[in-house]
Amino acid sequence: GAGVSQSPSNKVTEKGKDVELRCDPISGHTALYWYRQSLGQGLEFLIYFQGNSAPDKSGLPSDRFSAERTGGSVSTLTIQRTQQEDSAVYLCASSLARDNEQFFGPGTRLTVL
Amino acid sequence: DQQVKQNSPSLSVQEGRISILNCDYTNSMFDYFLWYKKYPAEGPTFLISISSIKDKNEDGRFTVFLNKSAKHLSLHIVPSQPGDSAVYFCAAPLLGTYKYIFGTGTRLKVLA
């Protein structure tokens, strides 16, 4: 069956531009997570969705970051006015429910010039 | 403050030998731990987990040991195979939150 997919796989943008990253979770998975991995770092939790609601946004690094999930499925992570320190691999994961095994997508590599 | 620490960024092991990957944690608000494996250009994949009520969990060539008093866990791979070469992350969900805390990873290279 299809796994978690993310698009684009790579994104190069100029400082100050907005970007949208997309995640298609596994069908039927109600829990969805966004993480980012900066160079040499571990995965940093950004946000958790249960269905369409986000009970935990505590990991979003600034108000330039926002995310939404529609129809309990696709999620979009938006970064406004990108900065060079936003350069990282952004990973999405989904699971049947919270505390179940998370299945990760391949990630989107974002480079801010 | 890194609550889950993997102090060895890399490890090289001969094929057939044991690989031991270590992870330390500082927060007592973890009661469940997971190991993930990551190949280049792919997302992490779940490998094995352990609950804090256990001190050992085994799955084929993979065994995870938990020492709660030392706040330390380790992943043993035996025998190691070249296909095990990857980055290994330990992770734990923070109790009372939806947040998972990941270590910085250890890159394992199994030499043929």
gemmi code that builds the backbone of each chain (N, CA, C; Angstrom):
import gemmi

chains = {
    "A": [
        ("GLY", (0.828, -1.199, 0.000), (0.000, 0.000, 0.000), (0.861, 1.247, 0.000)),
        ("ALA", (0.283, 2.399, -0.286), (1.040, 3.633, -0.362), (1.466, 4.060, 1.027)),
        ("GLY", (2.693, 4.575, 1.085), (3.199, 5.101, 2.335), (2.908, 6.578, 2.440)),
        ("VAL", (3.606, 7.248, 3.352), (3.489, 8.690, 3.509), (4.270, 9.352, 2.376)),
        ("SER", (3.630, 10.287, 1.706), (4.343, 10.999, 0.647), (4.428, 12.478, 1.002)),
        ("GLN", (5.503, 13.103, 0.533), (5.718, 14.516, 0.777), (6.138, 15.191, -0.518)),
        ("SER", (5.711, 16.430, -0.674), (6.124, 17.188, -1.845), (6.321, 18.650, -1.477)),
        ("PRO", (7.254, 19.326, -2.154), (8.225, 18.746, -3.084), (9.301, 17.969, -2.327)),
        ("SER", (10.126, 17.244, -3.047), (11.218, 16.538, -2.380), (12.351, 17.510, -2.054)),
        ("ASN", (12.507, 18.505, -2.909), (13.517, 19.547, -2.691), (12.901, 20.900, -2.999)),
        ("LYS", (13.276, 21.890, -2.204), (12.792, 23.246, -2.454), (13.914, 24.224, -2.139)),
        ("VAL", (14.259, 25.016, -3.141), (15.243, 26.074, -2.939), (14.485, 27.394, -3.068)),
        ("THR", (14.650, 28.264, -2.103), (13.932, 29.527, -2.123), (14.846, 30.641, -1.663)),
        ("GLU", (14.421, 31.850, -1.927), (15.190, 33.008, -1.493), (14.676, 33.490, -0.142)),
        ("LYS", (15.572, 33.995, 0.631), (15.223, 34.559, 1.933), (14.080, 35.558, 1.770)),
        ("GLY", (13.095, 35.438, 2.658), (11.966, 36.356, 2.640), (10.748, 35.827, 1.905)),
        ("LYS", (10.918, 34.778, 1.101), (9.789, 34.206, 0.381), (9.023, 33.232, 1.290)),
        ("ASP", (7.776, 32.972, 0.923), (6.962, 31.988, 1.644), (7.063, 30.636, 0.938)),
        ("VAL", (6.995, 29.554, 1.728), (6.990, 28.218, 1.134), (5.888, 27.376, 1.764)),
        ("GLU", (5.386, 26.434, 0.973), (4.389, 25.474, 1.451), (4.904, 24.073, 1.218)),
        ("LEU", (4.856, 23.276, 2.258), (5.292, 21.888, 2.172), (4.067, 21.003, 2.416)),
        ("ARG", (3.966, 19.955, 1.612), (2.759, 19.133, 1.674), (3.061, 17.736, 2.166)),
        ("CYS", (2.109, 17.175, 2.913), (2.238, 15.807, 3.413), (0.939, 15.057, 3.147)),
        ("ASP", (1.063, 13.892, 2.497), (-0.077, 12.997, 2.310), (0.130, 11.783, 3.209)),
        ("PRO", (-0.629, 11.671, 4.284), (-0.400, 10.568, 5.208), (-0.985, 9.262, 4.664)),
        ("ILE", (-0.725, 8.194, 5.362), (-1.331, 6.918, 5.008), (-2.831, 7.002, 5.291)),
        ("SER", (-3.611, 6.498, 4.339), (-5.062, 6.563, 4.475), (-5.519, 5.892, 5.775)),
        ("GLY", (-6.378, 6.605, 6.502), (-6.906, 6.054, 7.749), (-6.107, 6.420, 8.983)),
        ("HIS", (-4.940, 7.002, 8.793), (-4.134, 7.422, 9.942), (-4.659, 8.756, 10.463)),
        ("THR", (-5.076, 8.762, 11.720), (-5.654, 9.981, 12.279), (-4.585, 10.906, 12.870)),
        ("ALA", (-3.458, 10.338, 13.258), (-2.406, 11.154, 13.872), (-1.375, 11.541, 12.818)),
        ("LEU", (-0.952, 12.798, 12.871), (0.027, 13.299, 11.906), (0.999, 14.217, 12.633)),
        ("TYR", (2.277, 14.021, 12.349), (3.332, 14.799, 13.003), (4.172, 15.489, 11.938)),
        ("TRP", (4.659, 16.677, 12.260), (5.702, 17.335, 11.473), (6.954, 17.466, 12.342)),
        ("TYR", (8.100, 17.162, 11.738), (9.396, 17.317, 12.378), (10.315, 18.058, 11.410)),
        ("ARG", (11.394, 18.580, 11.942), (12.440, 19.048, 11.044), (13.787, 18.552, 11.572)),
        ("GLN", (14.695, 18.324, 10.631), (16.036, 17.879, 10.977), (17.028, 18.832, 10.342)),
        ("SER", (17.656, 19.629, 11.181), (18.707, 20.505, 10.709), (20.005, 19.715, 10.662)),
        ("LEU", (20.982, 20.240, 9.940), (22.244, 19.534, 9.734), (22.884, 19.167, 11.062)),
        ("GLY", (23.178, 17.870, 11.231), (23.851, 17.410, 12.438), (22.980, 17.333, 13.669)),
        ("GLN", (21.696, 17.544, 13.488), (20.783, 17.518, 14.638), (19.839, 16.332, 14.544)),
        ("GLY", (19.181, 16.053, 15.654), (18.143, 15.040, 15.649), (16.856, 15.611, 15.093)),
        ("LEU", (15.824, 14.808, 15.105), (14.526, 15.283, 14.636), (13.906, 16.185, 15.703)),
        ("GLU", (13.455, 17.333, 15.270), (12.864, 18.309, 16.170), (11.359, 18.334, 15.941)),
        ("PHE", (10.584, 18.010, 16.963), (9.130, 18.008, 16.864), (8.619, 19.422, 16.583)),
        ("LEU", (7.691, 19.528, 15.622), (7.100, 20.829, 15.305), (5.642, 20.897, 15.746)),
        ("ILE", (4.828, 19.938, 15.266), (3.390, 20.028, 15.513), (2.766, 18.643, 15.390)),
        ("TYR", (1.681, 18.442, 16.101), (0.944, 17.181, 16.085), (-0.516, 17.478, 15.739)),
        ("PHE", (-1.067, 16.694, 14.834), (-2.486, 16.771, 14.494), (-3.176, 15.477, 14.911)),
        ("GLN", (-4.358, 15.646, 15.502), (-5.251, 14.527, 15.728), (-6.494, 14.841, 14.893)),
        ("GLY", (-6.683, 14.132, 13.802), (-7.715, 14.540, 12.864), (-7.331, 15.881, 12.266)),
        ("ASN", (-8.255, 16.822, 12.271), (-7.984, 18.151, 11.731), (-7.492, 19.144, 12.774)),
        ("SER", (-7.529, 18.746, 14.024), (-7.142, 19.708, 15.065), (-5.709, 19.469, 15.503)),
        ("ALA", (-5.080, 20.530, 15.971), (-3.672, 20.484, 16.378), (-3.580, 20.773, 17.867)),
        ("PRO", (-3.699, 19.722, 18.686), (-3.638, 19.961, 20.127), (-2.260, 20.337, 20.640)),
        ("ASP", (-1.246, 20.136, 19.821), (0.108, 20.466, 20.269), (0.864, 21.175, 19.152)),
        ("LYS", (0.985, 22.499, 19.308), (1.753, 23.301, 18.360), (3.033, 23.802, 19.007)),
        ("SER", (3.379, 23.199, 20.125), (4.439, 23.771, 20.956), (5.804, 23.790, 20.290)),
        ("GLY", (5.987, 22.943, 19.274), (7.293, 22.871, 18.639), (7.522, 23.879, 17.530)),
        ("LEU", (6.478, 24.586, 17.120), (6.661, 25.560, 16.036), (7.626, 26.644, 16.510)),
        ("PRO", (8.720, 26.869, 15.769), (9.786, 27.746, 16.284), (9.435, 29.228, 16.320)),
        ("SER", (8.510, 29.666, 15.493), (8.137, 31.076, 15.514), (6.766, 31.225, 14.867)),
        ("ASP", (6.217, 32.437, 14.935), (4.895, 32.660, 14.336), (4.963, 32.705, 12.807)),
        ("ARG", (6.161, 32.558, 12.237), (6.250, 32.455, 10.779), (5.831, 31.056, 10.290)),
        ("PHE", (5.780, 30.131, 11.240), (5.440, 28.743, 10.911), (3.971, 28.493, 11.239)),
        ("SER", (3.263, 27.860, 10.317), (1.890, 27.458, 10.577), (1.619, 26.165, 9.824)),
        ("ALA", (0.611, 25.441, 10.275), (0.261, 24.198, 9.606), (-1.231, 24.000, 9.703)),
        ("GLU", (-1.758, 23.323, 8.704), (-3.166, 22.959, 8.749), (-3.335, 21.566, 8.174)),
        ("ARG", (-4.453, 20.988, 8.522), (-4.788, 19.663, 8.014), (-6.267, 19.675, 7.677)),
        ("THR", (-6.591, 19.262, 6.483), (-7.974, 19.308, 6.026), (-8.490, 17.906, 5.746)),
        ("GLY", (-9.755, 17.693, 6.090), (-10.397, 16.409, 5.822), (-9.739, 15.260, 6.557)),
        ("GLY", (-9.003, 15.578, 7.606), (-8.325, 14.534, 8.360), (-7.271, 13.813, 7.558)),
        ("SER", (-6.815, 14.450, 6.467), (-5.859, 13.771, 5.594), (-4.653, 14.674, 5.324)),
        ("VAL", (-4.653, 15.319, 4.173), (-3.480, 16.088, 3.736), (-3.173, 17.219, 4.709)),
        ("SER", (-1.875, 17.426, 4.930), (-1.442, 18.527, 5.778), (-0.466, 19.407, 5.013)),
        ("THR", (-0.519, 20.697, 5.315), (0.394, 21.655, 4.709), (1.113, 22.413, 5.808)),
        ("LEU", (2.421, 22.470, 5.699), (3.238, 23.280, 6.600), (3.683, 24.509, 5.823)),
        ("THR", (3.372, 25.687, 6.337), (3.707, 26.933, 5.656), (4.737, 27.694, 6.475)),
        ("ILE", (5.765, 28.143, 5.785), (6.772, 28.987, 6.425), (6.755, 30.323, 5.694)),
        ("GLN", (6.446, 31.382, 6.432), (6.397, 32.716, 5.836), (7.732, 33.422, 6.042)),
        ("ARG", (8.062, 34.274, 5.091), (9.275, 35.105, 5.202), (10.469, 34.257, 5.627)),
        ("THR", (10.776, 33.260, 4.818), (11.803, 32.285, 5.173), (13.135, 32.956, 5.501)),
        ("GLN", (13.840, 32.334, 6.427), (15.170, 32.764, 6.852), (16.149, 31.631, 6.573)),
        ("GLN", (17.421, 31.948, 6.525), (18.424, 30.924, 6.231), (18.420, 29.822, 7.282)),
        ("GLU", (18.118, 30.157, 8.521), (18.112, 29.137, 9.573), (16.930, 28.172, 9.451)),
        ("ASP", (16.006, 28.460, 8.510), (14.909, 27.523, 8.272), (15.358, 26.362, 7.385)),
        ("SER", (16.536, 26.452, 6.808), (17.046, 25.383, 5.938), (17.177, 24.102, 6.751)),
        ("ALA", (16.525, 23.045, 6.270), (16.500, 21.770, 6.998), (15.732, 20.771, 6.139)),
        ("VAL", (15.697, 19.534, 6.616), (14.795, 18.538, 6.030), (13.543, 18.507, 6.899)),
        ("TYR", (12.396, 18.682, 6.268), (11.130, 18.673, 6.988), (10.467, 17.322, 6.747)),
        ("LEU", (10.201, 16.615, 7.838), (9.661, 15.262, 7.775), (8.246, 15.228, 8.334)),
        ("CYS", (7.426, 14.451, 7.683), (6.065, 14.241, 8.128), (5.913, 12.768, 8.482)),
        ("ALA", (5.144, 12.475, 9.502), (4.884, 11.096, 9.881), (3.411, 10.956, 10.230)),
        ("SER", (2.875, 9.769, 9.991), (1.495, 9.519, 10.400), (1.415, 8.202, 11.152)),
        ("SER", (0.383, 8.077, 11.962), (0.164, 6.831, 12.686), (-1.335, 6.634, 12.864)),
        ("LEU", (-1.717, 5.377, 13.127), (-3.136, 5.056, 13.287), (-3.755, 5.894, 14.394)),
        ("ALA", (-3.010, 6.045, 15.445), (-3.445, 6.848, 16.582), (-2.191, 7.280, 17.317)),
        ("ARG", (-2.385, 8.221, 18.202), (-1.266, 8.645, 19.030), (-0.710, 7.418, 19.753)),
        ("ASP", (0.596, 7.340, 19.883), (1.302, 6.256, 20.571), (1.399, 4.975, 19.742)),
        ("ASN", (0.869, 4.986, 18.532), (1.143, 3.887, 17.610), (2.401, 4.207, 16.827)),
        ("GLU", (2.925, 3.179, 16.155), (4.128, 3.356, 15.342), (3.927, 4.463, 14.317)),
        ("GLN", (4.911, 5.341, 14.211), (4.863, 6.418, 13.226), (5.538, 5.967, 11.939)),
        ("PHE", (4.896, 6.270, 10.826), (5.445, 5.993, 9.504), (5.846, 7.335, 8.898)),
        ("PHE", (7.098, 7.417, 8.510), (7.637, 8.676, 8.020), (7.621, 8.755, 6.498)),
        ("GLY", (7.441, 9.969, 6.007), (7.658, 10.241, 4.604), (9.139, 10.460, 4.342)),
        ("PRO", (9.509, 10.651, 3.066), (10.922, 10.811, 2.714), (11.483, 12.193, 3.040)),
        ("GLY", (10.586, 13.136, 3.345), (11.046, 14.463, 3.725), (11.106, 15.436, 2.553)),
        ("THR", (11.100, 16.718, 2.891), (11.341, 17.801, 1.941), (12.592, 18.530, 2.393)),
        ("ARG", (13.572, 18.590, 1.502), (14.800, 19.327, 1.838), (14.604, 20.782, 1.422)),
        ("LEU", (14.584, 21.673, 2.387), (14.393, 23.100, 2.125), (15.726, 23.811, 2.263)),
        ("THR", (16.064, 24.566, 1.236), (17.273, 25.387, 1.259), (16.868, 26.836, 1.048)),
        ("VAL", (17.219, 27.675, 1.996), (16.920, 29.100, 1.907), (18.220, 29.841, 1.622)),
        ("LEU", (18.266, 30.493, 0.465), (19.502, 31.176, 0.060), (19.575, 32.597, 0.608)),
    ],
    "B": [
        ("ASP", (18.288, 22.234, 25.734), (18.625, 21.105, 26.592), (18.215, 19.814, 25.892)),
        ("GLN", (19.194, 18.998, 25.572), (18.929, 17.763, 24.849), (18.497, 16.709, 25.856)),
        ("GLN", (17.234, 16.322, 25.823), (16.717, 15.392, 26.816), (17.026, 13.948, 26.467)),
        ("VAL", (17.284, 13.691, 25.193), (17.666, 12.351, 24.731), (18.990, 12.515, 23.993)),
        ("LYS", (20.004, 11.824, 24.473), (21.352, 12.058, 23.963), (21.956, 10.801, 23.363)),
        ("GLN", (22.527, 10.951, 22.194), (23.317, 9.890, 21.596), (24.708, 10.477, 21.416)),
        ("ASN", (25.609, 10.091, 22.285), (26.901, 10.765, 22.360), (27.903, 10.298, 21.310)),
        ("SER", (27.605, 9.185, 20.650), (28.511, 8.709, 19.599), (27.915, 9.038, 18.249)),
        ("PRO", (28.502, 9.975, 17.519), (27.927, 10.313, 16.210), (28.126, 9.221, 15.173)),
        ("SER", (29.151, 8.367, 15.377), (29.383, 7.317, 14.393), (29.991, 6.084, 15.042)),
        ("LEU", (29.824, 4.952, 14.344), (30.326, 3.668, 14.834), (30.601, 2.784, 13.630)),
        ("SER", (31.765, 2.139, 13.632), (32.096, 1.184, 12.569), (32.294, -0.194, 13.186)),
        ("VAL", (31.712, -1.194, 12.531), (31.749, -2.559, 13.059), (31.982, -3.516, 11.902)),
        ("GLN", (32.718, -4.569, 12.143), (32.912, -5.602, 11.130), (31.649, -6.454, 10.991)),
        ("GLU", (31.382, -6.850, 9.757), (30.258, -7.744, 9.485), (30.356, -8.982, 10.370)),
        ("GLY", (29.216, -9.389, 10.940), (29.182, -10.573, 11.779), (29.389, -10.289, 13.253)),
        ("ARG", (29.951, -9.101, 13.545), (30.179, -8.741, 14.950), (28.950, -8.053, 15.521)),
        ("ILE", (29.017, -7.742, 16.823), (27.910, -7.057, 17.472), (28.058, -5.543, 17.335)),
        ("SER", (26.963, -4.874, 17.046), (26.913, -3.411, 17.075), (26.144, -3.007, 18.331)),
        ("ILE", (26.691, -2.058, 19.065), (26.021, -1.555, 20.270), (25.876, -0.053, 20.140)),
        ("LEU", (24.634, 0.382, 20.087), (24.338, 1.814, 19.975), (23.721, 2.276, 21.286)),
        ("ASN", (24.209, 3.389, 21.788), (23.820, 3.845, 23.114), (22.998, 5.122, 23.083)),
        ("CYS", (22.177, 5.259, 24.110), (21.301, 6.422, 24.227), (21.107, 6.721, 25.716)),
        ("ASP", (21.242, 7.970, 26.094), (21.025, 8.384, 27.483), (19.903, 9.413, 27.518)),
        ("TYR", (19.151, 9.412, 28.586), (18.084, 10.400, 28.705), (18.152, 11.064, 30.073)),
        ("THR", (17.647, 12.279, 30.115), (17.756, 13.049, 31.349), (16.410, 13.265, 32.023)),
        ("ASN", (15.348, 12.982, 31.313), (14.017, 13.306, 31.821), (13.325, 12.042, 32.321)),
        ("SER", (12.836, 12.067, 33.542), (12.135, 10.902, 34.085), (10.720, 10.764, 33.537)),
        ("MET", (10.301, 11.768, 32.736), (8.944, 11.740, 32.203), (8.878, 10.982, 30.879)),
        ("PHE", (9.746, 9.991, 30.741), (9.678, 9.095, 29.595), (9.355, 7.700, 30.124)),
        ("ASP", (8.378, 7.024, 29.523), (8.131, 5.651, 29.965), (8.104, 4.666, 28.812)),
        ("TYR", (8.537, 5.134, 27.670), (8.489, 4.304, 26.474), (9.553, 4.824, 25.537)),
        ("PHE", (10.323, 3.923, 24.952), (11.444, 4.329, 24.108), (11.384, 3.570, 22.784)),
        ("LEU", (11.848, 4.224, 21.740), (11.816, 3.630, 20.411), (13.156, 3.822, 19.730)),
        ("TRP", (13.485, 2.925, 18.849), (14.633, 3.078, 17.961), (14.128, 3.126, 16.526)),
        ("TYR", (14.687, 4.078, 15.766), (14.380, 4.223, 14.363), (15.676, 4.100, 13.574)),
        ("LYS", (15.550, 3.600, 12.354), (16.672, 3.486, 11.445), (16.396, 4.381, 10.237)),
        ("LYS", (17.425, 5.060, 9.765), (17.228, 5.970, 8.639), (18.311, 5.773, 7.591)),
        ("TYR", (17.857, 5.468, 6.364), (18.763, 5.432, 5.222), (18.777, 6.800, 4.570)),
        ("PRO", (19.840, 7.131, 3.820), (19.906, 8.437, 3.142), (18.707, 8.655, 2.226)),
        ("ALA", (18.209, 9.875, 2.234), (17.110, 10.303, 1.366), (15.797, 9.561, 1.648)),
        ("GLU", (15.721, 8.894, 2.781), (14.470, 8.249, 3.177), (14.078, 8.738, 4.566)),
        ("GLY", (12.796, 8.593, 4.900), (12.378, 8.901, 6.253), (12.783, 7.779, 7.200)),
        ("PRO", (12.834, 8.063, 8.499), (13.147, 7.008, 9.478), (12.090, 5.911, 9.446)),
        ("THR", (12.516, 4.696, 9.746), (11.580, 3.580, 9.888), (11.730, 2.997, 11.282)),
        ("PHE", (10.595, 2.626, 11.847), (10.573, 2.073, 13.195), (11.297, 0.732, 13.235)),
        ("LEU", (12.077, 0.534, 14.288), (12.850, -0.698, 14.414), (12.354, -1.534, 15.589)),
        ("ILE", (12.392, -0.987, 16.770), (12.050, -1.731, 17.969), (11.757, -0.739, 19.084)),
        ("SER", (10.953, -1.166, 20.051), (10.622, -0.285, 21.162), (10.732, -1.043, 22.484)),
        ("ILE", (10.678, -0.294, 23.565), (10.685, -0.905, 24.884), (9.911, -0.030, 25.858)),
        ("SER", (9.092, -0.667, 26.665), (8.364, 0.026, 27.713), (9.224, 0.068, 28.975)),
        ("SER", (8.988, 1.070, 29.808), (9.800, 1.208, 31.014), (9.530, 0.114, 32.044)),
        ("ILE", (8.493, -0.689, 31.838), (8.250, -1.785, 32.773), (9.121, -2.990, 32.433)),
        ("LYS", (9.821, -2.916, 31.311), (10.712, -4.006, 30.913), (12.153, -3.523, 30.950)),
        ("ASP", (13.081, -4.474, 30.985), (14.480, -4.083, 30.846), (15.117, -4.659, 29.577)),
        ("LYS", (14.328, -5.418, 28.825), (14.874, -6.004, 27.599), (13.727, -6.320, 26.640)),
        ("ASN", (13.974, -6.059, 25.361), (13.021, -6.472, 24.333), (13.819, -6.938, 23.125)),
        ("GLU", (13.437, -8.085, 22.607), (14.226, -8.716, 21.543), (13.353, -8.947, 20.323)),
        ("ASP", (13.933, -8.686, 19.153), (13.225, -8.940, 17.901), (14.259, -9.357, 16.868)),
        ("GLY", (14.394, -10.665, 16.708), (15.376, -11.169, 15.752), (16.787, -10.783, 16.147)),
        ("ARG", (17.467, -10.117, 15.231), (18.871, -9.719, 15.512), (18.967, -8.481, 16.395)),
        ("PHE", (17.835, -7.861, 16.682), (17.823, -6.590, 17.407), (17.322, -6.783, 18.836)),
        ("THR", (18.081, -6.265, 19.791), (17.671, -6.309, 21.194), (17.894, -4.932, 21.789)),
        ("VAL", (16.897, -4.448, 22.509), (17.058, -3.178, 23.207), (17.062, -3.466, 24.702)),
        ("PHE", (18.012, -2.845, 25.398), (18.147, -2.968, 26.846), (17.868, -1.616, 27.476)),
        ("LEU", (17.147, -1.624, 28.588), (16.842, -0.390, 29.307), (17.330, -0.493, 30.739)),
        ("ASN", (18.131, 0.478, 31.153), (18.604, 0.572, 32.535), (18.041, 1.862, 33.113)),
        ("LYS", (16.922, 1.747, 33.808), (16.230, 2.948, 34.277), (17.020, 3.705, 35.326)),
        ("SER", (17.710, 2.992, 36.171), (18.457, 3.688, 37.222), (19.560, 4.549, 36.622)),
        ("ALA", (20.128, 4.080, 35.523), (21.186, 4.845, 34.850), (20.631, 5.760, 33.773)),
        ("LYS", (19.331, 5.698, 33.529), (18.687, 6.448, 32.440), (19.447, 6.201, 31.137)),
        ("HIS", (19.589, 4.941, 30.821), (20.391, 4.548, 29.666), (19.698, 3.401, 28.925)),
        ("LEU", (19.693, 3.489, 27.600), (19.253, 2.349, 26.816), (20.248, 2.089, 25.701)),
        ("SER", (20.252, 0.849, 25.263), (21.177, 0.480, 24.198), (20.483, -0.460, 23.227)),
        ("LEU", (20.916, -0.372, 21.992), (20.420, -1.248, 20.923), (21.574, -2.147, 20.503)),
        ("HIS", (21.342, -3.458, 20.563), (22.340, -4.419, 20.145), (21.891, -5.060, 18.836)),
        ("ILE", (22.785, -5.119, 17.892), (22.502, -5.772, 16.614), (23.543, -6.881, 16.461)),
        ("VAL", (23.036, -8.124, 16.416), (23.982, -9.224, 16.271), (23.353, -10.372, 15.489)),
        ("PRO", (24.002, -10.900, 14.469), (25.238, -10.373, 13.894), (24.955, -9.162, 12.999)),
        ("SER", (25.880, -8.230, 12.956), (25.708, -7.046, 12.111), (25.887, -7.425, 10.645)),
        ("GLN", (25.112, -6.766, 9.796), (25.171, -7.015, 8.350), (25.397, -5.691, 7.622)),
        ("PRO", (26.001, -5.722, 6.455), (26.235, -4.462, 5.721), (24.961, -3.654, 5.497)),
        ("GLY", (23.825, -4.340, 5.327), (22.549, -3.638, 5.138), (22.069, -2.906, 6.374)),
        ("ASP", (22.718, -3.138, 7.506), (22.371, -2.414, 8.729), (22.992, -1.017, 8.746)),
        ("SER", (23.873, -0.744, 7.811), (24.521, 0.565, 7.754), (23.467, 1.641, 7.528)),
        ("ALA", (23.342, 2.533, 8.479), (22.297, 3.555, 8.467), (22.537, 4.471, 9.666)),
        ("VAL", (21.678, 5.480, 9.792), (21.685, 6.310, 11.001), (20.591, 5.803, 11.925)),
        ("TYR", (20.917, 5.598, 13.186), (19.972, 5.085, 14.177), (19.639, 6.193, 15.176)),
        ("PHE", (18.332, 6.393, 15.381), (17.857, 7.394, 16.329), (17.135, 6.701, 17.473)),
        ("CYS", (17.392, 7.124, 18.688), (16.505, 6.740, 19.775), (15.536, 7.886, 20.004)),
        ("ALA", (14.351, 7.544, 20.494), (13.300, 8.540, 20.665), (12.407, 8.137, 21.829)),
        ("ALA", (11.715, 9.126, 22.380), (10.792, 8.849, 23.475), (9.674, 9.867, 23.458)),
        ("PRO", (8.417, 9.418, 23.688), (7.329, 10.384, 23.829), (7.366, 10.993, 25.227)),
        ("LEU", (7.179, 12.305, 25.278), (7.208, 12.999, 26.551), (5.841, 12.857, 27.212)),
        ("LEU", (5.812, 12.257, 28.410), (4.559, 12.002, 29.097), (3.730, 13.268, 29.253)),
        ("GLY", (2.441, 13.134, 29.024), (1.551, 14.271, 29.211), (1.530, 15.227, 28.030)),
        ("THR", (2.283, 14.890, 26.986), (2.305, 15.724, 25.776), (2.140, 14.824, 24.561)),
        ("TYR", (2.094, 15.449, 23.418), (2.071, 14.697, 22.166), (3.452, 14.690, 21.508)),
        ("LYS", (4.427, 15.199, 22.202), (5.742, 15.449, 21.632), (6.639, 14.226, 21.748)),
        ("TYR", (7.332, 13.907, 20.667), (8.359, 12.890, 20.677), (9.716, 13.585, 20.649)),
        ("ILE", (10.604, 13.140, 21.507), (11.945, 13.704, 21.576), (12.923, 12.712, 20.957)),
        ("PHE", (13.681, 13.167, 19.979), (14.642, 12.321, 19.286), (16.068, 12.695, 19.675)),
        ("GLY", (16.935, 11.684, 19.693), (18.356, 11.931, 19.820), (18.930, 12.423, 18.499)),
        ("THR", (20.206, 12.747, 18.502), (20.848, 13.306, 17.314), (21.296, 12.228, 16.332)),
        ("GLY", (21.203, 10.960, 16.741), (21.512, 9.875, 15.817), (22.942, 9.391, 15.898)),
        ("THR", (23.119, 8.121, 15.580), (24.444, 7.505, 15.451), (24.514, 6.850, 14.084)),
        ("ARG", (25.548, 7.201, 13.330), (25.723, 6.607, 12.003), (26.509, 5.315, 12.144)),
        ("LEU", (25.862, 4.210, 11.822), (26.510, 2.893, 11.891), (26.989, 2.491, 10.513)),
        ("LYS", (28.237, 2.060, 10.471), (28.789, 1.524, 9.221), (29.245, 0.097, 9.496)),
        ("VAL", (28.673, -0.858, 8.795), (29.056, -2.257, 8.941), (29.946, -2.608, 7.760)),
        ("LEU", (31.165, -2.975, 8.068), (32.173, -3.227, 7.048), (32.153, -4.691, 6.631)),
        ("ALA", (32.111, -4.911, 5.306), (32.068, -6.281, 4.787), (33.433, -6.947, 4.869)),
    ],
}
model = gemmi.Model(1)
for chain_id, residues in chains.items():
    chain = gemmi.Chain(chain_id)
    for i, (resn, *xyz) in enumerate(residues, 1):
        res = gemmi.Residue()
        res.name, res.seqid = resn, gemmi.SeqId(i, " ")
        for name, pos in zip(("N", "CA", "C"), xyz):
            atom = gemmi.Atom()
            atom.name, atom.element = name, gemmi.Element(name[0])
            atom.pos, atom.b_iso = gemmi.Position(*pos), 0.0
            res.add_atom(atom)
        chain.add_residue(res)
    model.add_chain(chain)
structure = gemmi.Structure()
structure.add_model(model)
structure.setup_entities()
